Amino acid sequence: MQEVDKKRTDELFDEGTQIDQALKEAVQEALRDHKRAGNPVCAWRDGHIVWIPPEEIPVDEQLH
């Protein structure tokens, strides 16, 4: 990796905003895909793992 690329990568990780946004968008895309396919997802709620049926999967359509 070139020094310029490494510096830019380090800056992205230090700030985190662009990475956080990319992860949020990726999660929303995965949730939409599961919902569209009729597949449940699991989540951690109140100290337990629970299955969320596809019709109850929350998605943020504004991120699409």
mmCIF file of the N, C-alpha and C atoms, coordinates in Angstrom:
data_MODEL
# 
_entry.id   MODEL 
# 
loop_
_atom_site.group_PDB 
_atom_site.id 
_atom_site.type_symbol 
_atom_site.label_atom_id 
_atom_site.label_alt_id 
_atom_site.label_comp_id 
_atom_site.label_asym_id 
_atom_site.label_entity_id 
_atom_site.label_seq_id 
_atom_site.pdbx_PDB_ins_code 
_atom_site.Cartn_x 
_atom_site.Cartn_y 
_atom_site.Cartn_z 
_atom_site.occupancy 
_atom_site.B_iso_or_equiv 
_atom_site.pdbx_formal_charge 
_atom_site.auth_seq_id 
_atom_site.auth_comp_id 
_atom_site.auth_asym_id 
_atom_site.auth_atom_id 
_atom_site.pdbx_PDB_model_num 
ATOM 1   N N  . MET A 1 1  ? 0.849   -1.172  0.000  1.00 0.00 ? 1  MET A N  1 
ATOM 2   C CA . MET A 1 1  ? 0.000   0.000   0.000  1.00 0.00 ? 1  MET A CA 1 
ATOM 3   C C  . MET A 1 1  ? 0.890   1.230   0.000  1.00 0.00 ? 1  MET A C  1 
ATOM 4   N N  . GLN A 1 2  ? 0.536   2.196   -0.829 1.00 0.00 ? 2  GLN A N  1 
ATOM 5   C CA . GLN A 1 2  ? 1.311   3.425   -0.892 1.00 0.00 ? 2  GLN A CA 1 
ATOM 6   C C  . GLN A 1 2  ? 1.070   4.247   0.367  1.00 0.00 ? 2  GLN A C  1 
ATOM 7   N N  . GLU A 1 3  ? 2.026   5.088   0.692  1.00 0.00 ? 3  GLU A N  1 
ATOM 8   C CA . GLU A 1 3  ? 1.940   5.907   1.916  1.00 0.00 ? 3  GLU A CA 1 
ATOM 9   C C  . GLU A 1 3  ? 0.706   6.808   1.904  1.00 0.00 ? 3  GLU A C  1 
ATOM 10  N N  . VAL A 1 4  ? 0.362   7.382   0.740  1.00 0.00 ? 4  VAL A N  1 
ATOM 11  C CA . VAL A 1 4  ? -0.804  8.258   0.644  1.00 0.00 ? 4  VAL A CA 1 
ATOM 12  C C  . VAL A 1 4  ? -2.078  7.464   0.931  1.00 0.00 ? 4  VAL A C  1 
ATOM 13  N N  . ASP A 1 5  ? -2.180  6.254   0.357  1.00 0.00 ? 5  ASP A N  1 
ATOM 14  C CA . ASP A 1 5  ? -3.346  5.407   0.591  1.00 0.00 ? 5  ASP A CA 1 
ATOM 15  C C  . ASP A 1 5  ? -3.451  5.022   2.062  1.00 0.00 ? 5  ASP A C  1 
ATOM 16  N N  . LYS A 1 6  ? -2.322  4.685   2.671  1.00 0.00 ? 6  LYS A N  1 
ATOM 17  C CA . LYS A 1 6  ? -2.322  4.289   4.076  1.00 0.00 ? 6  LYS A CA 1 
ATOM 18  C C  . LYS A 1 6  ? -2.766  5.452   4.959  1.00 0.00 ? 6  LYS A C  1 
ATOM 19  N N  . LYS A 1 7  ? -2.291  6.653   4.656  1.00 0.00 ? 7  LYS A N  1 
ATOM 20  C CA . LYS A 1 7  ? -2.679  7.821   5.448  1.00 0.00 ? 7  LYS A CA 1 
ATOM 21  C C  . LYS A 1 7  ? -4.179  8.057   5.323  1.00 0.00 ? 7  LYS A C  1 
ATOM 22  N N  . ARG A 1 8  ? -4.719  7.982   4.127  1.00 0.00 ? 8  ARG A N  1 
ATOM 23  C CA . ARG A 1 8  ? -6.152  8.188   3.909  1.00 0.00 ? 8  ARG A CA 1 
ATOM 24  C C  . ARG A 1 8  ? -6.955  7.117   4.655  1.00 0.00 ? 8  ARG A C  1 
ATOM 25  N N  . THR A 1 9  ? -6.532  5.883   4.584  1.00 0.00 ? 9  THR A N  1 
ATOM 26  C CA . THR A 1 9  ? -7.209  4.788   5.286  1.00 0.00 ? 9  THR A CA 1 
ATOM 27  C C  . THR A 1 9  ? -7.167  5.021   6.786  1.00 0.00 ? 9  THR A C  1 
ATOM 28  N N  . ASP A 1 10 ? -6.028  5.407   7.308  1.00 0.00 ? 10 ASP A N  1 
ATOM 29  C CA . ASP A 1 10 ? -5.901  5.697   8.737  1.00 0.00 ? 10 ASP A CA 1 
ATOM 30  C C  . ASP A 1 10 ? -6.847  6.822   9.149  1.00 0.00 ? 10 ASP A C  1 
ATOM 31  N N  . GLU A 1 11 ? -6.945  7.855   8.324  1.00 0.00 ? 11 GLU A N  1 
ATOM 32  C CA . GLU A 1 11 ? -7.846  8.975   8.622  1.00 0.00 ? 11 GLU A CA 1 
ATOM 33  C C  . GLU A 1 11 ? -9.300  8.519   8.638  1.00 0.00 ? 11 GLU A C  1 
ATOM 34  N N  . LEU A 1 12 ? -9.671  7.671   7.681  1.00 0.00 ? 12 LEU A N  1 
ATOM 35  C CA . LEU A 1 12 ? -11.042 7.165   7.640  1.00 0.00 ? 12 LEU A CA 1 
ATOM 36  C C  . LEU A 1 12 ? -11.380 6.381   8.904  1.00 0.00 ? 12 LEU A C  1 
ATOM 37  N N  . PHE A 1 13 ? -10.452 5.534   9.343  1.00 0.00 ? 13 PHE A N  1 
ATOM 38  C CA . PHE A 1 13 ? -10.692 4.751   10.554 1.00 0.00 ? 13 PHE A CA 1 
ATOM 39  C C  . PHE A 1 13 ? -10.703 5.632   11.795 1.00 0.00 ? 13 PHE A C  1 
ATOM 40  N N  . ASP A 1 14 ? -9.830  6.622   11.840 1.00 0.00 ? 14 ASP A N  1 
ATOM 41  C CA . ASP A 1 14 ? -9.793  7.513   13.002 1.00 0.00 ? 14 ASP A CA 1 
ATOM 42  C C  . ASP A 1 14 ? -11.095 8.294   13.139 1.00 0.00 ? 14 ASP A C  1 
ATOM 43  N N  . GLU A 1 15 ? -11.598 8.820   12.025 1.00 0.00 ? 15 GLU A N  1 
ATOM 44  C CA . GLU A 1 15 ? -12.831 9.586   12.085 1.00 0.00 ? 15 GLU A CA 1 
ATOM 45  C C  . GLU A 1 15 ? -14.036 8.661   12.231 1.00 0.00 ? 15 GLU A C  1 
ATOM 46  N N  . GLY A 1 16 ? -14.096 7.634   11.407 1.00 0.00 ? 16 GLY A N  1 
ATOM 47  C CA . GLY A 1 16 ? -15.132 6.620   11.507 1.00 0.00 ? 16 GLY A CA 1 
ATOM 48  C C  . GLY A 1 16 ? -16.470 6.938   10.876 1.00 0.00 ? 16 GLY A C  1 
ATOM 49  N N  . THR A 1 17 ? -16.752 8.188   10.571 1.00 0.00 ? 17 THR A N  1 
ATOM 50  C CA . THR A 1 17 ? -18.076 8.566   10.086 1.00 0.00 ? 17 THR A CA 1 
ATOM 51  C C  . THR A 1 17 ? -18.448 7.857   8.790  1.00 0.00 ? 17 THR A C  1 
ATOM 52  N N  . GLN A 1 18 ? -17.569 7.861   7.807  1.00 0.00 ? 18 GLN A N  1 
ATOM 53  C CA . GLN A 1 18 ? -17.876 7.209   6.529  1.00 0.00 ? 18 GLN A CA 1 
ATOM 54  C C  . GLN A 1 18 ? -18.010 5.703   6.701  1.00 0.00 ? 18 GLN A C  1 
ATOM 55  N N  . ILE A 1 19 ? -17.194 5.128   7.559  1.00 0.00 ? 19 ILE A N  1 
ATOM 56  C CA . ILE A 1 19 ? -17.267 3.689   7.813  1.00 0.00 ? 19 ILE A CA 1 
ATOM 57  C C  . ILE A 1 19 ? -18.572 3.360   8.514  1.00 0.00 ? 19 ILE A C  1 
ATOM 58  N N  . ASP A 1 20 ? -18.927 4.146   9.521  1.00 0.00 ? 20 ASP A N  1 
ATOM 59  C CA . ASP A 1 20 ? -20.184 3.927   10.233 1.00 0.00 ? 20 ASP A CA 1 
ATOM 60  C C  . ASP A 1 20 ? -21.372 4.008   9.270  1.00 0.00 ? 20 ASP A C  1 
ATOM 61  N N  . GLN A 1 21 ? -21.375 4.975   8.386  1.00 0.00 ? 21 GLN A N  1 
ATOM 62  C CA . GLN A 1 21 ? -22.472 5.134   7.421  1.00 0.00 ? 21 GLN A CA 1 
ATOM 63  C C  . GLN A 1 21 ? -22.523 3.947   6.473  1.00 0.00 ? 21 GLN A C  1 
ATOM 64  N N  . ALA A 1 22 ? -21.375 3.497   6.002  1.00 0.00 ? 22 ALA A N  1 
ATOM 65  C CA . ALA A 1 22 ? -21.346 2.350   5.091  1.00 0.00 ? 22 ALA A CA 1 
ATOM 66  C C  . ALA A 1 22 ? -21.876 1.093   5.784  1.00 0.00 ? 22 ALA A C  1 
ATOM 67  N N  . LEU A 1 23 ? -21.509 0.892   7.045  1.00 0.00 ? 23 LEU A N  1 
ATOM 68  C CA . LEU A 1 23 ? -22.008 -0.270  7.788  1.00 0.00 ? 23 LEU A CA 1 
ATOM 69  C C  . LEU A 1 23 ? -23.516 -0.178  8.006  1.00 0.00 ? 23 LEU A C  1 
ATOM 70  N N  . LYS A 1 24 ? -24.006 0.996   8.331  1.00 0.00 ? 24 LYS A N  1 
ATOM 71  C CA . LYS A 1 24 ? -25.442 1.194   8.539  1.00 0.00 ? 24 LYS A CA 1 
ATOM 72  C C  . LYS A 1 24 ? -26.212 0.879   7.256  1.00 0.00 ? 24 LYS A C  1 
ATOM 73  N N  . GLU A 1 25 ? -25.705 1.360   6.132  1.00 0.00 ? 25 GLU A N  1 
ATOM 74  C CA . GLU A 1 25 ? -26.357 1.099   4.852  1.00 0.00 ? 25 GLU A CA 1 
ATOM 75  C C  . GLU A 1 25 ? -26.322 -0.389  4.506  1.00 0.00 ? 25 GLU A C  1 
ATOM 76  N N  . ALA A 1 26 ? -25.209 -1.057  4.802  1.00 0.00 ? 26 ALA A N  1 
ATOM 77  C CA . ALA A 1 26 ? -25.089 -2.490  4.523  1.00 0.00 ? 26 ALA A CA 1 
ATOM 78  C C  . ALA A 1 26 ? -26.073 -3.296  5.373  1.00 0.00 ? 26 ALA A C  1 
ATOM 79  N N  . VAL A 1 27 ? -26.222 -2.929  6.634  1.00 0.00 ? 27 VAL A N  1 
ATOM 80  C CA . VAL A 1 27 ? -27.177 -3.622  7.508  1.00 0.00 ? 27 VAL A CA 1 
ATOM 81  C C  . VAL A 1 27 ? -28.595 -3.417  6.996  1.00 0.00 ? 27 VAL A C  1 
ATOM 82  N N  . GLN A 1 28 ? -28.946 -2.199  6.625  1.00 0.00 ? 28 GLN A N  1 
ATOM 83  C CA . GLN A 1 28 ? -30.283 -1.926  6.111  1.00 0.00 ? 28 GLN A CA 1 
ATOM 84  C C  . GLN A 1 28 ? -30.553 -2.708  4.827  1.00 0.00 ? 28 GLN A C  1 
ATOM 85  N N  . GLU A 1 29 ? -29.554 -2.816  3.977  1.00 0.00 ? 29 GLU A N  1 
ATOM 86  C CA . GLU A 1 29 ? -29.713 -3.582  2.738  1.00 0.00 ? 29 GLU A CA 1 
ATOM 87  C C  . GLU A 1 29 ? -29.949 -5.057  3.057  1.00 0.00 ? 29 GLU A C  1 
ATOM 88  N N  . ALA A 1 30 ? -29.202 -5.602  4.007  1.00 0.00 ? 30 ALA A N  1 
ATOM 89  C CA . ALA A 1 30 ? -29.377 -7.006  4.401  1.00 0.00 ? 30 ALA A CA 1 
ATOM 90  C C  . ALA A 1 30 ? -30.761 -7.221  5.005  1.00 0.00 ? 30 ALA A C  1 
ATOM 91  N N  . LEU A 1 31 ? -31.229 -6.287  5.836  1.00 0.00 ? 31 LEU A N  1 
ATOM 92  C CA . LEU A 1 31 ? -32.561 -6.415  6.421  1.00 0.00 ? 31 LEU A CA 1 
ATOM 93  C C  . LEU A 1 31 ? -33.646 -6.370  5.342  1.00 0.00 ? 31 LEU A C  1 
ATOM 94  N N  . ARG A 1 32 ? -33.491 -5.453  4.382  1.00 0.00 ? 32 ARG A N  1 
ATOM 95  C CA . ARG A 1 32 ? -34.460 -5.376  3.279  1.00 0.00 ? 32 ARG A CA 1 
ATOM 96  C C  . ARG A 1 32 ? -34.473 -6.675  2.482  1.00 0.00 ? 32 ARG A C  1 
ATOM 97  N N  . ASP A 1 33 ? -33.279 -7.234  2.219  1.00 0.00 ? 33 ASP A N  1 
ATOM 98  C CA . ASP A 1 33 ? -33.190 -8.492  1.469  1.00 0.00 ? 33 ASP A CA 1 
ATOM 99  C C  . ASP A 1 33 ? -33.895 -9.624  2.212  1.00 0.00 ? 33 ASP A C  1 
ATOM 100 N N  . HIS A 1 34 ? -33.674 -9.720  3.524  1.00 0.00 ? 34 HIS A N  1 
ATOM 101 C CA . HIS A 1 34 ? -34.334 -10.765 4.312  1.00 0.00 ? 34 HIS A CA 1 
ATOM 102 C C  . HIS A 1 34 ? -35.846 -10.575 4.300  1.00 0.00 ? 34 HIS A C  1 
ATOM 103 N N  . LYS A 1 35 ? -36.279 -9.354  4.494  1.00 0.00 ? 35 LYS A N  1 
ATOM 104 C CA . LYS A 1 35 ? -37.714 -9.049  4.519  1.00 0.00 ? 35 LYS A CA 1 
ATOM 105 C C  . LYS A 1 35 ? -38.341 -9.407  3.176  1.00 0.00 ? 35 LYS A C  1 
ATOM 106 N N  . ARG A 1 36 ? -37.711 -8.983  2.087  1.00 0.00 ? 36 ARG A N  1 
ATOM 107 C CA . ARG A 1 36 ? -38.215 -9.226  0.731  1.00 0.00 ? 36 ARG A CA 1 
ATOM 108 C C  . ARG A 1 36 ? -38.280 -10.728 0.420  1.00 0.00 ? 36 ARG A C  1 
ATOM 109 N N  . ALA A 1 37 ? -37.305 -11.482 0.926  1.00 0.00 ? 37 ALA A N  1 
ATOM 110 C CA . ALA A 1 37 ? -37.249 -12.926 0.671  1.00 0.00 ? 37 ALA A CA 1 
ATOM 111 C C  . ALA A 1 37 ? -38.145 -13.713 1.623  1.00 0.00 ? 37 ALA A C  1 
ATOM 112 N N  . GLY A 1 38 ? -38.696 -13.044 2.628  1.00 0.00 ? 38 GLY A N  1 
ATOM 113 C CA . GLY A 1 38 ? -39.553 -13.733 3.589  1.00 0.00 ? 38 GLY A CA 1 
ATOM 114 C C  . GLY A 1 38 ? -38.782 -14.502 4.636  1.00 0.00 ? 38 GLY A C  1 
ATOM 115 N N  . ASN A 1 39 ? -37.538 -14.091 4.893  1.00 0.00 ? 39 ASN A N  1 
ATOM 116 C CA . ASN A 1 39 ? -36.700 -14.769 5.874  1.00 0.00 ? 39 ASN A CA 1 
ATOM 117 C C  . ASN A 1 39 ? -36.636 -13.983 7.178  1.00 0.00 ? 39 ASN A C  1 
ATOM 118 N N  . PRO A 1 40 ? -36.699 -14.670 8.312  1.00 0.00 ? 40 PRO A N  1 
ATOM 119 C CA . PRO A 1 40 ? -36.557 -13.974 9.596  1.00 0.00 ? 40 PRO A CA 1 
ATOM 120 C C  . PRO A 1 40 ? -35.098 -13.599 9.844  1.00 0.00 ? 40 PRO A C  1 
ATOM 121 N N  . VAL A 1 41 ? -34.885 -12.735 10.806 1.00 0.00 ? 41 VAL A N  1 
ATOM 122 C CA . VAL A 1 41 ? -33.540 -12.391 11.262 1.00 0.00 ? 41 VAL A CA 1 
ATOM 123 C C  . VAL A 1 41 ? -33.509 -12.549 12.779 1.00 0.00 ? 41 VAL A C  1 
ATOM 124 N N  . CYS A 1 42 ? -32.317 -12.742 13.320 1.00 0.00 ? 42 CYS A N  1 
ATOM 125 C CA . CYS A 1 42 ? -32.223 -12.826 14.776 1.00 0.00 ? 42 CYS A CA 1 
ATOM 126 C C  . CYS A 1 42 ? -31.632 -11.523 15.307 1.00 0.00 ? 42 CYS A C  1 
ATOM 127 N N  . ALA A 1 43 ? -31.998 -11.228 16.563 1.00 0.00 ? 43 ALA A N  1 
ATOM 128 C CA . ALA A 1 43 ? -31.532 -10.006 17.209 1.00 0.00 ? 43 ALA A CA 1 
ATOM 129 C C  . ALA A 1 43 ? -31.376 -10.277 18.694 1.00 0.00 ? 43 ALA A C  1 
ATOM 130 N N  . TRP A 1 44 ? -30.670 -9.404  19.366 1.00 0.00 ? 44 TRP A N  1 
ATOM 131 C CA . TRP A 1 44 ? -30.478 -9.487  20.811 1.00 0.00 ? 44 TRP A CA 1 
ATOM 132 C C  . TRP A 1 44 ? -31.448 -8.510  21.466 1.00 0.00 ? 44 TRP A C  1 
ATOM 133 N N  . ARG A 1 45 ? -32.380 -9.031  22.254 1.00 0.00 ? 45 ARG A N  1 
ATOM 134 C CA . ARG A 1 45 ? -33.364 -8.181  22.937 1.00 0.00 ? 45 ARG A CA 1 
ATOM 135 C C  . ARG A 1 45 ? -33.518 -8.641  24.376 1.00 0.00 ? 45 ARG A C  1 
ATOM 136 N N  . ASP A 1 46 ? -33.392 -7.710  25.286 1.00 0.00 ? 46 ASP A N  1 
ATOM 137 C CA . ASP A 1 46 ? -33.593 -7.989  26.712 1.00 0.00 ? 46 ASP A CA 1 
ATOM 138 C C  . ASP A 1 46 ? -32.761 -9.176  27.194 1.00 0.00 ? 46 ASP A C  1 
ATOM 139 N N  . GLY A 1 47 ? -31.532 -9.258  26.705 1.00 0.00 ? 47 GLY A N  1 
ATOM 140 C CA . GLY A 1 47 ? -30.631 -10.305 27.159 1.00 0.00 ? 47 GLY A CA 1 
ATOM 141 C C  . GLY A 1 47 ? -30.854 -11.661 26.524 1.00 0.00 ? 47 GLY A C  1 
ATOM 142 N N  . HIS A 1 48 ? -31.676 -11.720 25.486 1.00 0.00 ? 48 HIS A N  1 
ATOM 143 C CA . HIS A 1 48 ? -31.959 -12.985 24.815 1.00 0.00 ? 48 HIS A CA 1 
ATOM 144 C C  . HIS A 1 48 ? -31.863 -12.828 23.301 1.00 0.00 ? 48 HIS A C  1 
ATOM 145 N N  . ILE A 1 49 ? -31.583 -13.935 22.642 1.00 0.00 ? 49 ILE A N  1 
ATOM 146 C CA . ILE A 1 49 ? -31.629 -13.956 21.186 1.00 0.00 ? 49 ILE A CA 1 
ATOM 147 C C  . ILE A 1 49 ? -33.065 -14.248 20.789 1.00 0.00 ? 49 ILE A C  1 
ATOM 148 N N  . VAL A 1 50 ? -33.604 -13.432 19.900 1.00 0.00 ? 50 VAL A N  1 
ATOM 149 C CA . VAL A 1 50 ? -34.974 -13.627 19.421 1.00 0.00 ? 50 VAL A CA 1 
ATOM 150 C C  . VAL A 1 50 ? -34.981 -13.625 17.893 1.00 0.00 ? 50 VAL A C  1 
ATOM 151 N N  . TRP A 1 51 ? -35.945 -14.342 17.326 1.00 0.00 ? 51 TRP A N  1 
ATOM 152 C CA . TRP A 1 51 ? -36.148 -14.343 15.881 1.00 0.00 ? 51 TRP A CA 1 
ATOM 153 C C  . TRP A 1 51 ? -37.219 -13.321 15.545 1.00 0.00 ? 51 TRP A C  1 
ATOM 154 N N  . ILE A 1 52 ? -36.924 -12.470 14.585 1.00 0.00 ? 52 ILE A N  1 
ATOM 155 C CA . ILE A 1 52 ? -37.880 -11.461 14.137 1.00 0.00 ? 52 ILE A CA 1 
ATOM 156 C C  . ILE A 1 52 ? -38.463 -11.933 12.807 1.00 0.00 ? 52 ILE A C  1 
ATOM 157 N N  . PRO A 1 53 ? -39.780 -12.133 12.765 1.00 0.00 ? 53 PRO A N  1 
ATOM 158 C CA . PRO A 1 53 ? -40.385 -12.563 11.498 1.00 0.00 ? 53 PRO A CA 1 
ATOM 159 C C  . PRO A 1 53 ? -40.250 -11.470 10.437 1.00 0.00 ? 53 PRO A C  1 
ATOM 160 N N  . PRO A 1 54 ? -40.234 -11.871 9.180  1.00 0.00 ? 54 PRO A N  1 
ATOM 161 C CA . PRO A 1 54 ? -39.987 -10.888 8.111  1.00 0.00 ? 54 PRO A CA 1 
ATOM 162 C C  . PRO A 1 54 ? -40.946 -9.703  8.117  1.00 0.00 ? 54 PRO A C  1 
ATOM 163 N N  . GLU A 1 55 ? -42.202 -9.924  8.479  1.00 0.00 ? 55 GLU A N  1 
ATOM 164 C CA . GLU A 1 55 ? -43.162 -8.819  8.462  1.00 0.00 ? 55 GLU A CA 1 
ATOM 165 C C  . GLU A 1 55 ? -42.907 -7.807  9.576  1.00 0.00 ? 55 GLU A C  1 
ATOM 166 N N  . GLU A 1 56 ? -42.071 -8.165  10.554 1.00 0.00 ? 56 GLU A N  1 
ATOM 167 C CA . GLU A 1 56 ? -41.758 -7.248  11.666 1.00 0.00 ? 56 GLU A CA 1 
ATOM 168 C C  . GLU A 1 56 ? -40.343 -6.669  11.579 1.00 0.00 ? 56 GLU A C  1 
ATOM 169 N N  . ILE A 1 57 ? -39.621 -6.991  10.520 1.00 0.00 ? 57 ILE A N  1 
ATOM 170 C CA . ILE A 1 57 ? -38.249 -6.481  10.378 1.00 0.00 ? 57 ILE A CA 1 
ATOM 171 C C  . ILE A 1 57 ? -38.313 -4.979  10.098 1.00 0.00 ? 57 ILE A C  1 
ATOM 172 N N  . PRO A 1 58 ? -37.688 -4.181  10.960 1.00 0.00 ? 58 PRO A N  1 
ATOM 173 C CA . PRO A 1 58 ? -37.692 -2.728  10.726 1.00 0.00 ? 58 PRO A CA 1 
ATOM 174 C C  . PRO A 1 58 ? -36.651 -2.355  9.669  1.00 0.00 ? 58 PRO A C  1 
ATOM 175 N N  . VAL A 1 59 ? -37.061 -1.597  8.680  1.00 0.00 ? 59 VAL A N  1 
ATOM 176 C CA . VAL A 1 59 ? -36.120 -1.117  7.669  1.00 0.00 ? 59 VAL A CA 1 
ATOM 177 C C  . VAL A 1 59 ? -36.294 0.375   7.491  1.00 0.00 ? 59 VAL A C  1 
ATOM 178 N N  . ASP A 1 60 ? -35.215 1.044   7.209  1.00 0.00 ? 60 ASP A N  1 
ATOM 179 C CA . ASP A 1 60 ? -35.209 2.480   6.961  1.00 0.00 ? 60 ASP A CA 1 
ATOM 180 C C  . ASP A 1 60 ? -35.171 2.686   5.450  1.00 0.00 ? 60 ASP A C  1 
ATOM 181 N N  . GLU A 1 61 ? -36.319 2.915   4.850  1.00 0.00 ? 61 GLU A N  1 
ATOM 182 C CA . GLU A 1 61 ? -36.409 3.061   3.406  1.00 0.00 ? 61 GLU A CA 1 
ATOM 183 C C  . GLU A 1 61 ? -35.669 4.288   2.886  1.00 0.00 ? 61 GLU A C  1 
ATOM 184 N N  . GLN A 1 62 ? -35.416 5.270   3.749  1.00 0.00 ? 62 GLN A N  1 
ATOM 185 C CA . GLN A 1 62 ? -34.712 6.485   3.331  1.00 0.00 ? 62 GLN A CA 1 
ATOM 186 C C  . GLN A 1 62 ? -33.257 6.205   2.987  1.00 0.00 ? 62 GLN A C  1 
ATOM 187 N N  . LEU A 1 63 ? -32.697 5.111   3.518  1.00 0.00 ? 63 LEU A N  1 
ATOM 188 C CA . LEU A 1 63 ? -31.299 4.784   3.217  1.00 0.00 ? 63 LEU A CA 1 
ATOM 189 C C  . LEU A 1 63 ? -31.163 4.030   1.906  1.00 0.00 ? 63 LEU A C  1 
ATOM 190 N N  . HIS A 1 64 ? -32.243 3.725   1.246  1.00 0.00 ? 64 HIS A N  1 
ATOM 191 C CA . HIS A 1 64 ? -32.186 2.934   0.026  1.00 0.00 ? 64 HIS A CA 1 
ATOM 192 C C  . HIS A 1 64 ? -31.795 3.729   -1.162 1.00 0.00 ? 64 HIS A C  1 
# 
